[in-house]
Amino acid sequence: MVHDGLLDRLRRIEDRVADACARSGRDPAEILIVAITKGHPARTLVAALEAGLRQVGENRVGEAMEKFSQAATSLESHGATRHMVGHLQRNKARDAVSTFDWIQSVDSMRLARALSLRMEGADRALPVLIEVNAGGEEQKHGFSPEEAVDEAAQIADLPGLSVRGLMTMAPLTSEEPVLRATFRRARALFERMTGQGGRGGSRPDTLSMGMSSDYTVAIEEGSTMLRLGTALFGPRAEG
């Protein structure tokens, strides 16, 4: 049974999403929530599915493999889509493509090539998002804003991959002008990408930005996909 606390938090999030959309003239139906269960047990993942969330995400391949195995029946019965949202090492590419339906964190051409190689012979194209370091932080992964769109076009030509858009993480700050500047930069890049049209099997339609602390600002600045963990499930049991 779904815990009442989760349902209450989800309703509050949905209300805040609706309010942010009203402020920015958008339709709440345009916004997709990915439930990030990093650091939470498999039962939390199952509860998210039972609450109606169909997009789920993890930051680590090993944790995801174990958790998805434990929750396999629920994932299948609810038709869940599994997202990799954390930094992905190339030596984990094989496990990643067999564990996840989407890879949101393609942050280098070498990783893209590794994923493409692992998709050889598959009967599907792997949806990927190009991670852009829109905040320009040295400690963050991702393509620079200056190279992201051109690199995305090259990645779109790799077999087995479908570039669906961009992903970014804003700096960890409560300063709204900093958040807005980061999100606006990512949106401008996304609009450049969509203006160029899809290449190969790619069709850019997704701008993944906004987490538990900044998702309303992200919506106002054009996000189509939110990655929410703490806002849904409370603090993680582990870091």
GINORPE-V720857 format. One record per residue. N is the residue number from 1. NEAR is the number of other ideal C-beta (glycine too) atoms within 8 Angstrom. D_LAST is the distance of its C-alpha to the last C-alpha in whole Angstrom. Layout:
n=<N;N>
near=<NEAR;NEAR>
d_last=<D_LAST;D_LAST>
This chain:
n=<1;2;3;4;5;6;7;8;9;10;11;12;13;14;15;16;17;18;19;20;21;22;23;24;25;26;27;28;29;30;31;32;33;34;35;36;37;38;39;40;41;42;43;44;45;46;47;48;49;50;51;52;53;54;55;56;57;58;59;60;61;62;63;64;65;66;67;68;69;70;71;72;73;74;75;76;77;78;79;80;81;82;83;84;85;86;87;88;89;90;91;92;93;94;95;96;97;98;99;100;101;102;103;104;105;106;107;108;109;110;111;112;113;114;115;116;117;118;119;120;121;122;123;124;125;126;127;128;129;130;131;132;133;134;135;136;137;138;139;140;141;142;143;144;145;146;147;148;149;150;151;152;153;154;155;156;157;158;159;160;161;162;163;164;165;166;167;168;169;170;171;172;173;174;175;176;177;178;179;180;181;182;183;184;185;186;187;188;189;190;191;192;193;194;195;196;197;198;199;200;201;202;203;204;205;206;207;208;209;210;211;212;213;214;215;216;217;218;219;220;221;222;223;224;225;226;227;228;229;230;231;232;233;234;235;236;237;238;239>
near=<3;8;7;6;7;13;10;8;12;12;8;8;13;9;8;10;15;9;9;14;14;7;7;8;5;9;5;9;4;7;13;7;11;14;14;13;14;12;8;10;7;8;6;10;17;10;11;14;14;10;10;5;11;9;12;17;15;18;10;8;12;6;10;13;10;8;13;13;7;7;12;8;6;12;13;8;6;9;6;11;9;14;15;17;12;9;7;14;5;8;4;9;13;7;9;14;13;5;11;11;6;13;15;14;13;14;10;7;8;7;12;13;9;10;17;12;8;11;14;8;3;9;2;5;9;13;9;15;16;14;14;14;13;14;11;6;7;3;3;8;7;12;13;9;12;4;8;14;10;7;11;14;10;9;14;13;7;11;7;11;17;12;14;12;15;18;14;15;8;15;8;4;7;4;6;7;6;11;14;11;8;13;18;10;10;15;11;8;14;13;8;9;12;10;6;8;5;9;9;10;7;11;7;13;7;10;13;16;15;14;12;9;7;10;17;11;13;16;16;10;11;11;14;11;14;15;13;14;15;10;8;14;12;5;4;10;6;4;3>
d_last=<26;24;23;25;22;20;24;24;21;23;26;25;23;26;28;27;27;31;31;30;32;35;34;34;37;34;34;31;32;31;27;25;22;19;17;13;12;8;7;10;13;16;18;16;17;21;21;20;23;25;24;26;23;24;22;18;16;13;11;12;15;15;12;15;18;17;16;19;21;21;21;24;27;25;24;28;30;28;28;25;24;21;19;17;15;13;15;17;19;23;23;20;23;25;22;21;24;25;22;21;24;23;21;20;19;22;22;25;28;28;25;27;30;28;27;31;32;30;31;35;37;34;36;34;32;29;28;26;24;25;22;24;22;24;23;24;21;21;18;17;19;22;25;27;29;32;32;29;32;35;32;31;35;35;32;34;37;35;36;33;31;31;30;29;28;26;22;21;18;19;18;16;19;21;24;26;28;25;24;27;28;25;26;29;29;27;30;33;31;31;34;36;34;36;39;39;39;38;38;39;37;35;35;32;32;28;26;22;21;20;16;16;17;20;21;24;25;24;27;29;29;29;26;27;23;20;17;15;12;12;16;16;14;13;9;7;7;4;0>
